Amino acid sequence: MSIAIPESSTLTRDGLTSQELYDKCVSIASNLWWVWSPDAIELFRDIDPVLWRQFDHNPVRLLREFTPAELDNRASQLALYSRINQCYRLLKEYLADKRTWGANNAGVLGARPVAFFSAEFGIHESMPIYSGGLGVLSGDHMKSASDLGVPMVGVGLLYGQGYFRQLLDKNGIQDEAYVDTDRQAIAMCPALDVDHQPVQVGIETRVGTIFAKVWQLDIGRVRLYLLDCDVDGNSDDDRKLTSRLYGGDERTKIRQELVLGVGGVRALNALGITPGIFHLNEGHSAFGPLEVIRHRMEEDGLSFENAVRDVAQQTVFTTHTPIASGHDRFNCELVEEHLGPLRDALEISYEQMMGLGRVDPQNKSELFCMTVIGLKLSRKANAVSQLHGHVSRRMWSSLWPWRVEEEVPIGHITNGVHVPSWLSVQMRRLYDRYFSQDWMSRMGEPDIWSEIYNVDPGELWETHNILKTQMIRFVRQRVSALSRRHQEEDKAIEKARKILDPNVLTLGFAARFETYQRASLIFRDFDRIDQIVNNSQRPVQLIFAGKAHPKNESGKQFIQSISNLRHDPRFRDSVVFIEDYDINVCRHLIWGVDVWLNNPRRPMDASGTSGQKVIYNGGLNFSVLDGWWSEAFNGTNGFAIGNGTQHVDDDVADDRDALSIYETLEKKIVPSYYLRDSDGLPNDWINRMMNSIATLAWRFSSHRMIMDYTRECYVPAAGGKSCEMNF
């Protein structure tokens, strides 16, 4: 990243020139380490709080508004000199520190790092190259690899417009707005090859070559490389290939996945990077191993069969969805059009190529499935929770017809979240006061989190209520802004500014609005939920957020039905829908809710991570026993919907789970929250908060997840000591 600013020789109070001070700020902004550094975030915010919010918390855009002299003047007014120097020093110390977990446990990867491929990366809200959980998980994966010192590079696509911005009209109908991303406002630079020239790769198809430029982003100690098709030499259609995330038709999708997989491998070769491991995060990048195989055949003279054997040994494949329709499938003509030249180089027949993507290679009517080729070209495969592992082995057992289901080679590594990215400053300070001094470097140890029982209950409760008040303030700002955009009456706008009560039990729900997530399940019986929400002594309020895919009409209807409850006198003061769910909205909700509601139709939720983020900030989970919660709930660390079984009839299942929601709210959640001692403390509730943190925080961090991947997948596949995958 570079910001063209005239140099200045003016000396600051610290003996630096204004330009040198400015350059230090640019250095901090240029490495996305700042995303999880509270000191750096507070520094940039304090430079100009208004611009900070206006620019989606983007320090690159913020600094572009200042000359060195202006920044120097601002630093003088706010006494920021020492803070700028401290953040700069912390970044340099972080990058230089070699005493990491990875140095001791992943040494074999030092010369040949892990190449982590993903269609989306959710690093921060100012970089809209993610849509939801998969992208945020990929971002957390990279951040924890950086913190732990596990050698890794990421490979993805630079989307010119990213995912859509969600706009609700006056009728509550979702509209999609696509906004061009300002490349100059992203902390990235052109990736350079060994000759210091910008890297551009070409991917041949039967109908021409697709070109892609490569960008580099620094994320702490690791790097992310993004391919961008908006370059000269491409047709107008191909220049738009990396315009939108999950947009376009099947032809657009396969071309995007060709660029990600084959183009990504070629980009790494051009950069002089020789990965020891190729980790395919979902099937979107599963064409990549074919390019690695081609390269091995060309460079080492291997046959196709021997190259497949060697490449599969160093390939890790993670599947994320238990839903059949969620796995990309293409007709064979489309595959041949795009993989034909690569197939020629691999010296295999058309039927051999198609067979790689079919469960039954002989079934010519079967579509080419990206998950199938990913599983066939890897020797380490995993689902993302224990239950999802069972589901995945059953789903793909036909690929190994000679094995019983329990022996299908798909294990599980349960997802986790990057704690420093999702932990509120207030809770972090609380932990700093009561936990061992080095707790941040030992967050994977149960003993560290058991220290939560040393925290004063009143202080924990007060910290939670501060966060809750901040969340409600944020919600009011978003709701009143929507009212102003709709040009509603002043009375309605003023009412929006006062919506929700910090003293009322507050549930939050945020997810992709897919049918299986059943966002409106809690409203299955309006009379019943009316009685719960509007109880005069113990009321309840709910906050919803989430997007539906532009082509998902049922998801849009869910959004409309919930959003329009603002017109229902029974719910207009207690049910809120927040527009345009993103990382920033998620952050505010998971910081402040009392309860995180999650009610997917079991076993459709592979893992889920939003509820994991709630743990660290003192919220409690109220969820169907699906995904990660099926292995987390112990009866005292949150609340469960149902008993862990599912009915074959969806309507019956929905009725049964809705009834469980109502009964659990009435008999457990509401009484526990409102029962107070003489000091006004809900002791049973606080005990559950502590139990949640003590039993779950160490298990569901992405640090633990990366350690699992390193020990069970990366090191064994790279030739280190073998470990058994979780089954």
C-alpha positions in Angstrom: 0.0 0.0 0.0 1.3 3.5 -0.8 -0.2 6.9 -0.1 1.3 9.7 -2.1 1.9 12.6 0.2 4.5 15.3 -0.2 7.4 14.9 2.2 7.7 17.2 5.1 10.8 18.1 7.2 8.8 19.5 10.2 10.0 17.9 13.4 7.5 16.5 15.8 7.8 16.6 19.5 9.4 13.1 19.4 12.2 14.3 17.2 10.7 12.7 14.1 9.7 14.6 11.0 6.0 14.8 10.2 6.6 12.5 7.2 8.3 9.9 9.5 5.4 10.0 11.9 3.0 9.7 9.0 4.9 6.8 7.6 4.7 4.9 10.9 0.9 5.2 10.8 0.9 4.0 7.2 3.1 1.0 8.2 0.6 0.1 10.9 -2.4 0.4 8.5 -0.6 -1.6 5.9 -0.5 -4.8 7.9 -4.0 -6.1 8.9 -2.5 -7.1 12.3 -4.2 -3.8 13.4 -7.6 -5.5 12.9 -7.1 -7.5 16.2 -4.9 -4.9 18.0 -7.1 -2.9 20.4 -4.3 -0.3 20.7 -4.1 0.3 17.0 -7.9 0.4 16.6 -8.3 3.0 19.4 -5.4 5.0 17.9 -7.0 5.3 14.4 -10.4 5.9 15.9 -9.1 8.8 18.1 -7.4 10.5 15.1 -10.9 11.3 13.8 -13.9 9.4 15.3 -16.4 10.7 12.7 -14.3 9.7 9.7 -13.4 6.4 11.3 -17.1 5.5 11.3 -17.8 7.0 8.0 -15.0 5.0 6.3 -16.1 1.6 7.8 -13.2 1.7 10.3 -10.6 1.7 7.4 -7.3 3.4 8.4 -6.1 3.5 4.8 -9.0 5.8 3.8 -8.6 7.7 7.1 -4.9 8.5 6.5 -5.6 9.6 3.0 -7.6 12.5 4.4 -4.5 13.9 6.2 -1.2 15.4 5.0 1.8 14.6 7.2 1.6 18.1 8.7 -2.1 17.8 9.4 -1.6 14.4 11.1 1.3 15.9 13.1 -1.0 18.7 14.2 -3.7 16.2 15.2 -1.2 14.1 17.1 -0.1 17.2 19.0 -3.6 18.1 19.9 -4.5 14.6 21.2 -1.1 13.7 22.6 -0.8 10.7 20.2 2.9 10.6 19.6 3.7 8.0 22.2 0.7 5.9 21.2 1.8 5.9 17.5 5.3 4.9 18.5 3.9 2.1 20.8 1.7 0.6 18.1 4.5 0.7 15.6 6.8 -1.0 18.1 4.2 -3.6 19.0 3.8 -4.5 15.3 7.5 -4.8 14.7 7.9 -6.9 17.9 5.0 -9.2 16.8 6.5 -9.7 13.3 10.0 -10.3 14.7 9.1 -12.8 17.4 10.2 -16.3 16.5 9.2 -17.9 19.8 5.9 -19.2 18.5 3.9 -22.3 18.8 4.4 -23.0 15.1 8.2 -22.7 15.5 8.1 -25.6 17.9 5.3 -27.7 16.4 5.3 -26.9 12.6 9.0 -26.7 11.7 8.6 -29.0 8.7 6.4 -26.3 7.1 9.0 -23.5 7.4 10.4 -23.9 3.9 7.2 -25.2 2.3 4.2 -23.4 3.9 0.5 -24.3 3.9 -1.4 -22.8 0.9 -4.9 -22.2 2.2 -7.4 -21.7 -0.7 -10.8 -20.1 -0.1 -13.4 -18.4 -2.2 -13.9 -15.7 0.4 -11.9 -14.1 3.3 -13.7 -12.1 6.0 -10.8 -10.2 7.5 -12.6 -6.9 8.3 -15.7 -5.0 7.3 -13.7 -2.5 5.2 -12.7 -5.4 2.9 -16.0 -6.7 1.4 -14.6 -10.0 -0.1 -16.8 -12.2 2.1 -20.5 -13.1 2.4 -20.8 -14.8 5.7 -19.6 -17.7 7.9 -17.2 -19.4 5.4 -15.4 -16.2 4.7 -15.2 -15.1 8.4 -13.9 -18.5 9.3 -11.2 -18.3 6.6 -10.2 -14.9 8.0 -10.0 -16.3 11.5 -8.0 -19.2 10.1 -5.4 -16.9 8.7 -5.2 -14.7 11.8 -4.7 -17.6 14.1 -2.0 -19.1 11.8 -0.3 -15.7 12.1 -0.5 -15.6 15.9 0.7 -19.2 16.3 3.5 -18.8 13.8 2.2 -21.5 11.5 3.8 -20.9 8.0 0.8 -20.2 5.7 -0.2 -18.2 2.6 -3.8 -17.6 1.6 -5.2 -17.7 -1.9 -8.5 -16.1 -2.9 -10.2 -13.7 -5.3 -10.4 -9.9 -5.2 -14.0 -9.0 -5.8 -14.5 -5.6 -7.3 -17.9 -5.2 -5.8 -17.8 -7.9 -3.1 -21.0 -9.2 -1.7 -24.1 -7.0 -1.9 -25.1 -4.3 0.5 -28.6 -5.0 1.8 -31.2 -2.3 1.6 -34.8 -2.8 2.9 -37.6 -0.8 1.2 -40.6 0.5 3.1 -42.3 -2.9 2.6 -39.5 -4.8 4.2 -38.3 -6.3 0.9 -34.6 -6.8 0.5 -32.9 -5.0 -2.3 -29.3 -5.6 -3.3 -26.8 -2.7 -4.0 -23.4 -3.5 -5.5 -20.8 -0.9 -4.8 -17.4 -0.7 -6.5 -14.5 -1.3 -4.0 -11.8 1.4 -4.0 -8.7 -0.7 -4.5 -6.6 2.2 -3.2 -8.4 2.0 0.1 -7.3 -1.6 0.7 -4.0 -2.3 2.4 -2.6 -4.3 -0.5 0.0 -4.0 -3.2 0.8 -5.8 -6.4 2.4 -9.2 -5.8 5.9 -9.4 -7.3 7.7 -12.4 -8.7 11.4 -13.3 -8.1 12.4 -10.6 -10.6 10.4 -8.0 -8.8 7.8 -7.8 -11.6 4.0 -7.7 -11.0 2.6 -11.2 -11.2 -0.1 -12.0 -13.8 -1.2 -15.5 -14.7 -3.2 -16.9 -17.6 -5.6 -19.9 -17.5 -6.3 -21.5 -20.9 -9.8 -22.7 -21.8 -11.2 -24.1 -25.1 -12.5 -20.6 -25.9 -9.5 -18.4 -24.9 -7.3 -17.5 -22.0 -8.4 -15.8 -18.8 -5.9 -13.5 -17.2 -5.6 -12.5 -13.6 -3.4 -10.0 -11.7 -2.3 -10.9 -8.2 -2.5 -8.7 -5.2 -0.7 -9.2 -1.8 -2.0 -8.4 1.6 -0.1 -8.8 4.9 -2.1 -10.3 7.8 0.3 -10.3 10.7 3.0 -12.9 9.9 1.1 -14.5 7.0 0.2 -13.3 3.5 -3.0 -13.4 1.5 -2.8 -13.4 -2.3 -5.9 -12.3 -4.3 -6.5 -12.8 -8.0 -8.2 -10.1 -9.9 -9.5 -10.5 -13.5 -10.2 -6.8 -14.1 -7.1 -6.5 -16.3 -6.2 -5.7 -19.9 -6.3 -8.7 -22.2 -9.5 -10.0 -20.8 -12.9 -9.7 -22.6 -15.4 -7.4 -21.0 -17.2 -10.4 -19.5 -14.0 -11.9 -18.1 -13.0 -8.5 -16.6 -16.2 -8.9 -14.6 -15.4 -12.5 -13.5 -14.1 -11.3 -10.1 -16.6 -8.5 -9.8 -19.1 -10.1 -7.5 -19.0 -12.9 -4.9 -21.4 -15.7 -5.6 -22.9 -13.8 -8.5 -23.7 -14.8 -12.0 -24.7 -18.0 -13.7 -23.1 -21.5 -13.8 -20.6 -20.4 -16.5 -19.5 -17.5 -14.3 -19.1 -19.8 -11.3 -17.0 -22.4 -13.0 -14.7 -19.7 -14.5 -14.3 -18.1 -11.0 -13.4 -21.5 -9.6 -11.0 -22.1 -12.4 -9.2 -18.8 -11.6 -9.2 -19.6 -7.9 -7.9 -23.1 -8.2 -5.7 -23.3 -11.3 -4.9 -19.6 -11.3 -4.1 -19.7 -7.6 -1.6 -22.5 -8.0 0.1 -20.8 -11.0 0.3 -17.5 -9.0 2.2 -19.3 -6.2 4.6 -20.8 -8.7 5.2 -17.4 -10.2 5.8 -16.0 -6.7 8.4 -18.7 -6.1 6.4 -20.2 -3.3 6.4 -24.0 -3.1 3.7 -25.1 -0.7 4.2 -28.3 1.3 0.4 -28.5 1.9 -2.6 -27.5 -0.2 -5.6 -26.9 2.0 -8.8 -26.6 0.0 -11.5 -24.8 2.1 -14.6 -26.2 0.5 -14.9 -27.4 -3.2 -14.6 -24.0 -4.8 -10.8 -24.4 -5.3 -10.8 -28.1 -6.1 -9.4 -27.6 -9.6 -6.2 -26.6 -8.0 -4.7 -30.0 -7.4 -5.1 -30.8 -11.1 -2.6 -27.9 -11.9 -0.2 -29.2 -9.2 -0.4 -32.6 -10.8 0.3 -31.1 -14.2 3.3 -29.3 -12.8 4.7 -32.4 -11.2 4.3 -34.4 -14.5 6.1 -31.6 -16.4 8.9 -30.9 -13.9 9.5 -34.4 -12.5 8.4 -36.7 -15.4 5.8 -38.5 -13.3 2.9 -40.3 -14.8 -0.6 -39.0 -14.1 -1.3 -41.8 -11.7 2.0 -41.3 -9.7 1.5 -37.5 -9.7 -2.0 -38.0 -8.3 -0.7 -40.2 -5.6 1.9 -37.7 -4.5 -0.2 -34.6 -4.8 -3.2 -36.2 -3.0 -0.8 -37.0 -0.1 -0.2 -33.3 0.5 -3.7 -32.1 -0.1 -6.2 -31.4 2.7 -9.9 -31.0 1.9 -12.5 -29.4 4.2 -16.2 -29.8 3.5 -18.6 -27.3 5.1 -22.1 -28.2 4.1 -24.4 -31.1 4.9 -26.9 -29.9 2.3 -26.7 -31.7 -1.1 -27.7 -28.5 -3.1 -24.8 -26.6 -1.4 -22.1 -28.6 -3.4 -21.2 -27.1 -6.7 -22.0 -29.3 -9.7 -21.4 -28.6 -13.4 -22.5 -30.3 -16.7 -19.7 -32.1 -18.5 -19.7 -29.8 -21.5 -19.0 -26.8 -19.3 -16.2 -28.7 -17.6 -14.6 -29.7 -20.9 -14.8 -26.2 -22.2 -12.8 -24.9 -19.2 -10.6 -27.8 -18.3 -10.0 -29.2 -21.8 -6.5 -27.6 -22.2 -5.5 -28.8 -18.7 -6.9 -32.3 -19.5 -4.7 -32.4 -22.7 -1.6 -31.5 -20.6 -2.5 -34.2 -18.1 -2.7 -36.7 -20.9 -6.0 -38.2 -19.7 -9.2 -38.9 -21.6 -12.5 -37.0 -21.4 -14.1 -39.8 -19.4 -11.2 -40.0 -17.0 -11.5 -36.3 -16.3 -15.3 -36.5 -15.8 -14.9 -39.5 -13.6 -12.8 -37.5 -11.2 -15.9 -35.4 -10.4 -18.4 -38.2 -10.3 -19.3 -40.5 -7.5 -19.8 -43.2 -10.1 -17.3 -42.6 -12.9 -19.2 -44.8 -15.3 -22.5 -42.8 -14.9 -22.4 -40.5 -17.8 -25.5 -38.7 -16.7 -24.0 -37.6 -13.4 -22.9 -34.0 -13.1 -19.3 -33.1 -12.2 -19.2 -32.3 -8.5 -16.5 -30.1 -7.0 -16.7 -31.8 -3.6 -16.2 -35.2 -5.2 -13.0 -34.2 -7.0 -11.8 -32.5 -3.8 -12.3 -35.7 -1.9 -10.7 -37.9 -4.6 -7.6 -35.7 -4.9 -6.9 -35.5 -1.1 -5.8 -37.9 1.5 -6.9 -35.8 4.5 -10.5 -34.8 4.5 -12.5 -33.3 7.4 -15.9 -32.0 8.3 -16.2 -29.0 10.7 -17.9 -30.5 13.8 -18.4 -33.9 15.3 -22.0 -34.2 14.1 -21.1 -32.9 10.7 -18.5 -35.6 10.5 -21.1 -38.3 10.9 -23.4 -36.6 8.4 -20.5 -36.2 5.8 -19.4 -39.8 6.1 -23.0 -40.9 5.4 -23.4 -38.4 2.6 -20.3 -39.5 0.8 -20.0 -43.1 1.8 -20.8 -44.2 -1.8 -17.3 -42.9 -2.8 -15.9 -45.8 -0.7 -18.4 -48.6 -1.2 -16.0 -51.2 0.2 -16.0 -49.5 3.6 -18.6 -49.4 6.3 -19.9 -45.9 7.0 -17.9 -45.5 10.2 -14.6 -46.1 8.3 -15.2 -43.6 5.5 -12.1 -41.4 5.6 -13.7 -38.1 6.5 -12.8 -36.9 10.0 -13.7 -33.7 11.8 -12.0 -30.6 13.2 -14.6 -28.4 14.8 -14.5 -24.8 13.8 -13.3 -22.0 16.2 -13.1 -18.2 16.2 -10.2 -15.8 16.5 -10.6 -14.6 20.0 -8.7 -11.3 19.8 -10.9 -10.3 16.8 -14.2 -10.9 18.5 -13.4 -10.1 22.2 -14.7 -6.7 23.3 -12.2 -4.3 24.8 -14.2 -4.2 28.1 -14.1 -8.0 28.5 -10.4 -8.2 27.5 -9.6 -5.7 30.3 -11.6 -7.7 32.8 -9.7 -10.8 31.8 -6.4 -8.9 32.1 -7.2 -8.0 35.7 -8.2 -11.5 36.9 -6.4 -14.0 34.6 -2.8 -15.0 34.5 -0.5 -12.4 32.9 0.2 -14.6 29.8 -3.4 -15.7 29.3 -3.6 -14.5 25.7 -0.8 -16.8 24.7 -2.4 -19.8 26.6 -6.0 -19.4 25.5 -6.1 -23.0 24.4 -5.6 -24.2 28.0 -8.7 -25.1 30.1 -6.9 -23.9 33.3 -6.7 -20.3 32.0 -10.4 -20.0 31.4 -11.3 -21.6 34.8 -9.9 -18.4 36.3 -13.2 -16.8 35.3 -14.5 -18.1 38.6 -12.1 -15.7 40.3 -13.9 -12.7 38.7 -16.2 -10.7 41.0 -19.8 -11.6 39.8 -20.9 -8.0 40.1 -18.1 -6.8 38.0 -18.8 -9.4 35.3 -22.4 -8.4 35.3 -21.7 -4.7 35.1 -19.2 -5.3 32.2 -21.9 -7.2 30.3 -24.5 -4.5 30.9 -22.1 -1.8 29.6 -21.7 -3.8 26.4 -25.4 -4.4 26.2 -26.1 -0.6 26.4 -23.5 0.0 23.7 -25.2 -2.6 21.5 -28.6 -1.0 22.0 -27.2 2.4 21.2 -25.8 1.0 17.9 -29.1 -0.7 17.1 -31.0 2.6 17.7 -28.6 4.4 15.3 -29.2 1.8 12.6 -33.0 1.7 13.0 -33.3 5.5 13.1 -31.1 5.8 10.0 -33.4 3.4 8.1 -36.4 5.5 9.2 -34.8 8.6 7.9 -34.0 7.0 4.6 -37.6 5.9 4.2 -38.6 9.5 5.0 -40.8 8.5 7.8 -42.5 11.0 10.1 -40.4 12.7 12.8 -42.4 10.9 15.4 -41.4 7.5 14.0 -37.7 8.6 13.7 -37.7 9.8 17.3 -39.3 6.5 18.4 -36.6 4.5 16.6 -34.0 6.4 18.6 -35.4 5.0 21.8 -36.3 1.5 20.7 -35.3 -1.4 23.0 -34.7 -1.3 26.8 -31.3 -2.1 28.3 -33.0 -3.7 31.3 -35.0 -6.2 29.3 -33.8 -9.8 28.4 -32.5 -9.5 24.9 -32.1 -12.3 22.3 -30.1 -12.0 19.2 -30.4 -13.9 15.9 -28.1 -13.4 12.9 -27.4 -15.7 10.0 -27.9 -16.3 6.3 -31.6 -16.4 5.7 -31.7 -19.9 4.3 -34.8 -22.1 4.7 -33.0 -24.5 7.0 -32.0 -21.8 9.4 -35.7 -21.2 10.2 -35.2 -17.5 11.2 -38.9 -17.0 11.9 -39.4 -20.2 14.0 -39.9 -18.3 17.2 -43.0 -16.7 15.6 -44.6 -20.0 14.7 -47.2 -19.4 17.4 -47.8 -15.6 17.5 -50.1 -15.7 20.5 -47.5 -17.7 22.5 -44.6 -15.5 21.7 -46.8 -12.4 22.3 -47.3 -13.6 25.9 -43.6 -14.1 26.4 -42.4 -10.9 24.8 -45.0 -8.6 26.4 -45.0 -10.1 29.9 -45.5 -7.0 32.1 -43.1 -8.2 34.8 -40.5 -10.1 32.7 -40.5 -9.0 29.1 -38.3 -10.2 26.3 -37.0 -8.3 23.2 -35.4 -9.7 20.0 -32.9 -8.4 17.5 -32.6 -10.0 14.0 -30.0 -9.5 11.2 -29.0 -11.4 8.1 -29.0 -11.5 4.3 -30.7 -13.7 1.8 -29.0 -14.7 -1.4 -30.4 -12.5 -4.2 -32.0 -15.6 -5.8 -33.4 -17.0 -2.6 -37.0 -15.8 -2.6 -38.0 -17.8 0.5 -35.1 -16.3 2.4 -36.3 -12.8 1.4 -39.8 -13.6 2.5 -38.4 -14.6 6.0 -36.7 -11.2 6.2 -39.8 -9.3 5.1 -42.0 -11.1 7.6 -39.7 -10.3 10.5 -38.9 -6.8 9.4 -42.6 -6.0 9.0 -43.3 -6.9 12.6 -42.5 -3.2 13.3 -46.0 -2.5 12.0 -47.6 -5.1 14.4 -48.6 -3.3 17.7 -47.7 -6.5 19.6 -44.0 -6.5 18.5 -43.2 -3.0 17.1 -41.4 -2.1 20.4 -39.7 -5.4 21.0 -38.6 -6.9 17.7 -36.0 -5.2 15.5 -34.4 -6.2 12.2 -31.0 -4.6 11.5 -30.3 -3.9 7.9 -27.1 -4.9 6.0 -25.5 -7.6 8.3 -21.7 -7.6 8.1 -18.7 -8.1 10.4 -19.4 -4.7 12.1 -23.0 -5.5 12.9 -22.0 -9.0 14.0 -19.4 -7.6 16.4 -21.9 -5.3 18.1 -24.5 -8.0 18.5 -22.2 -10.7 19.8 -20.7 -8.2 22.3 -24.0 -7.2 23.8 -26.8 -9.8 23.6 -27.9 -11.7 26.7 -28.8 -14.8 24.6 -27.7 -15.9 21.1 -30.6 -17.8 19.4 -29.8 -20.4 16.8 -32.5 -22.8 15.5 -31.4 -24.6 12.3 -33.2 -27.7 11.2 -30.9 -30.4 12.6 -28.5 -31.6 11.2 -28.3 -28.9 8.5 -25.9 -26.6 10.4 -22.4 -27.9 9.8 -20.8 -26.0 12.6 -21.8 -22.4 13.1 -19.4 -19.9 14.7 -21.5 -16.8 15.6 -22.5 -18.4 18.9 -18.9 -19.2 19.6 -18.1 -15.5 19.4 -20.8 -14.8 22.1 -19.0 -17.0 24.6 -16.0 -14.7 25.1 -18.2 -11.7 25.7 -20.4 -13.2 28.4 -23.5 -14.1 26.3 -25.3 -17.4 26.6 -26.2 -19.7 23.7 -29.8 -21.0 23.1 -29.5 -23.4 20.2 -30.7 -26.6 18.6 -28.2 -29.4 19.4 -26.6 -29.1 16.0 -23.2 -28.2 14.7 -20.7 -27.1 17.4 -23.4 -26.8 20.1 -24.2 -30.5 19.9 -20.7 -31.1 21.4 -20.6 -28.0 23.6 -23.8 -28.0 25.7 -23.5 -29.6 29.1 -26.7 -28.4 30.8 -25.2 -25.6 32.8 -23.4 -23.5 30.2 -26.4 -22.3 28.1 -29.7 -23.6 26.9 -30.8 -26.2 24.4 -33.7 -26.4 21.9 -35.0 -30.0 21.7 -33.3 -33.1 22.8 -30.8 -33.8 19.9 -33.2 -35.8 17.6 -35.0 -34.8 14.5 -38.3 -35.8 13.1 -38.6 -37.1 9.5 -41.5 -34.7 8.9 -40.3 -31.1 8.7 -43.6 -29.6 9.9 -43.6 -31.9 12.9 -40.0 -31.0 13.6 -40.7 -27.3 13.4 -43.7 -27.6 15.7 -41.7 -29.5 18.2 -38.7 -27.2 18.2 -40.9 -24.1 18.4 -42.6 -25.6 21.5 -39.2 -26.3 23.0 -38.3 -22.6 22.4 -41.4 -21.4 24.2 -41.1 -23.8 27.1 -37.4 -23.1 27.6 -37.9 -19.4 27.6 -40.8 -19.6 30.0 -39.4 -22.1 32.5 -35.7 -21.6 32.3 -34.3 -18.6 30.5 -36.7 -15.8 31.7 -36.8 -16.9 35.3 -33.0 -17.3 35.5 -32.5 -13.8 34.0 -35.0 -11.9 36.2 -34.4 -13.7 39.5 -32.2 -11.2 41.5 -30.6 -11.1 44.9 -30.6 -8.2 47.3 -27.8 -6.6 45.3 -29.8 -6.9 42.1 -27.6 -9.6 40.7 -29.0 -12.6 38.8 -26.8 -15.2 40.4 -28.0 -18.2 38.5 -27.5 -16.3 35.2 -24.0 -15.2 36.2 -23.1 -18.7 37.1 -24.2 -19.9 33.7 -22.1 -17.1 32.1 -19.0 -18.3 34.0 -19.7 -21.9 33.2 -20.0 -21.0 29.5 -16.7 -19.2 29.5 -14.9 -21.8 31.6 -16.1 -24.9 29.7 -16.2 -23.5 26.1 -13.7 -20.7 25.6 -10.7 -22.9 25.4 -12.4 -25.4 23.1 -13.8 -23.1 20.4 -11.0 -20.7 19.6 -9.4 -20.8 16.1 -6.1 -21.2 17.9 -7.2 -24.7 19.0 -8.6 -25.3 15.5 -5.2 -24.4 13.8 -3.4 -26.5 16.3 -5.6 -29.4 15.3 -5.1 -28.9 11.6 -1.4 -28.6 12.1 -1.1 -31.8 14.2 -3.6 -33.9 12.4 -3.3 -32.7 8.8 -0.5 -30.3 7.9 2.5 -31.9 9.6 1.5 -35.6 8.7 0.8 -34.6 5.1 4.2 -32.8 4.9 6.0 -35.8 6.0 6.1 -35.3 9.7 4.9 -37.6 12.4 1.4 -38.9 11.7 -1.6 -38.2 13.9 -5.1 -39.7 13.8 -7.9 -37.5 12.5 -10.9 -37.2 14.9 -13.8 -39.5 13.9 
